[in-house]
Amino acid sequence: MSDEAAHSEFGSIPGPVRWGGSGGLRLLRGVRRTPVALIGAVTIGCVVVLALAAPVVSPYDPVAQIAKPLLSPGPDHLMGTDEFGRDELSRLIAGARVSLYVGVLAVLIALSVGGTTGVVAGFYGGWVDDVTMRGMDILLSLPALVLAIAITSVLGPSLTNVMLAIGIVYTPTFARVARGPTLAVVRLPYVEAARAVGASNLVIVLRHVVPNISAPILVQTTVSLSTAILTEAALSFLGLGTQPPTPSWGLMLSAARQYMLINPWVAVLPGCAIAVTVLGFNLLGDGLRDLLDPQMRGR
Amino acid sequence: MRYLARRALWTVVSLLGVSILIFLLVRLLPGDIVDILAGTEGQLGPAQRAQVLRQFGLDKPLPVQYVRWLWSMLQGDLGWSFRSGQPVGGLLLSRLPITIELALLTVLSVSLLAIPLGILASVSKSVRIKTLVQIVGLLGLSVPNFWIAVLLILVASFLFRWGPALIYVNPWSDPWVNLQQMFLPVGSLALGFSAVIVRMTRSSMLEVLGREFVKVARAKGLSAGAVLLRHALFNAMIPIVTVLGLQTGFLLGGVVITEQIFGLPGLGWTLLNGVYQRDYPVVQGTVMLFAGTFVMINLAVDLLYTYLDPRIRYE
């Protein structure tokens, strides 16, 4: 089957991402040789480990008021305390949990709904394609953040609703990313061959289409994780996302505006946390794009 | 021509789709539609309720309600704000110039800053420059603009004892004060945006610089500057314009937060206050206006695209 990248009127289709056996290893080796992707992967790795190990590594309870408010970083509180005397470091670590939780689940929603829609649209073509993709286009005619604000204003501010809103907002992007290569793959000889030997549509989609469009989807997933985390932070910053006392980076930054003249650290640290995490996903996404899409190389 | 007609038709269809979406969203709200649309909660007796239902046409089936709502919107009637009693249409019209000013100043500063830098970076093919531009571009995508805004305010208040203005001064009454007010908001939006555009400019310049006609121009002895500006830049403008256009969504989203942080009473500020006060006619109107602006900008970018590259003849 096609090992080299295929080219068609729909642009290039990178070869399949091989997960099993040596394929996954090859991808890993590729990441190791691409400095940008490697730095991204290591950064994300650190954030994920911190988030998972939060109960063990965080020095204090993130919601307990245990010290004087607005302390600067010092030996007792490595990153100082916030306006209620809560340990900033513990809150930042707990915030990583919230960010990753919302980001990952929102992207999973967008990936499963949008990806399926895109593959179905590209596979069947014709009116199915027209109707579904036009529907997706309508969602795209609103700026992402405005749509997310509109949805959360209806659902009400909460962690789950923010996740849903972000999931809905990024669904059309995945539909588009999945549709293009599906359209191209469906016309390739090996799909025709599969059809000729009597494979059912489901088998063709699962065994031949999905593996061959996995590269752009993988890149999109990584990049979407970064935008989803940013959107959660933005919505929480605006008071439409995570609600206090749950620690969320956006919320911490928003509260800091009132107190930053007393203790500037409260305005600096949460922003750093957002930027570093989001940058990690963007670096990995960029590196993966270089690795998986030969046309993008050297850009 | 046919392309133009199809593109325009599709713009109308998208906007209709968005209007249905917005109409349904408000009807999905938990709670009684009378309370939602009249801004009352537990204040009305059954008789008054029935009257409100009739008055707003809420006793009619949903499609009829939608058509009526759409019809009055087309005539410029966006309903009344619950909180201030003002007509929403007039309210939005008075807020629009602030948002337009913010967006235009941002695009202007990005173009003046990022495009020349991108061209400059395209001259060198060194791996170091490539990596540097790549990382700067990714930083632009990763650093939230609301954090930049907060940091700018922090620095400005430490260094100059400056704080966000309490009252917005429009450029006609005092252009100088207005520009001072706009400086930080525009800066907070333009920084991240520029970082992204520098990278895009460089990569599209590099692609164009690798083409045959550039080699020909070089071979016939044109100076490097002439090749770069006369032959490469114009052709590279197509992807740059597209990218600038594609970032409109980011820009409009950024405008919402920036206006809120700096207390600029533009559309974003209006949208958020509508959301906070559960003033749904205002939210509906603002979201509709955002969609309209976004779709129109995309249309304009598409048209500009065909103008910049006459080879693109859409059937």
Interface residues (C-beta under 8 A of the other chain):
Chain A: P35 V36 R134 G135 D137 I138 L139 S141 L142 P143 A144 L145 V146 I149 A150 I151 S153 V154 G156 S226 L230 A233 A234 F237 L238 G239 L240 L253 A256 R257 M260 L261 P264 A267 V268 P270 G271 I274 A275 V278 L279 N282 L283 D286 G298 R299
Chain B: V13 S14 L15 G17 V18 L21 I22 L25 V26 L28 L29 P30 K130 T131 Q134 I135 L138 L139 L141 S142 V143 P144 F146 W147 V150 L151 I153 L154 S157 F158 S203 L206 E207 T248 G249 F250 L252 G253 G254 V256 I257 Q260 I261 L271 L272 V275 Y276 R278 V283 V287 F290 A291 F294 V295 N298
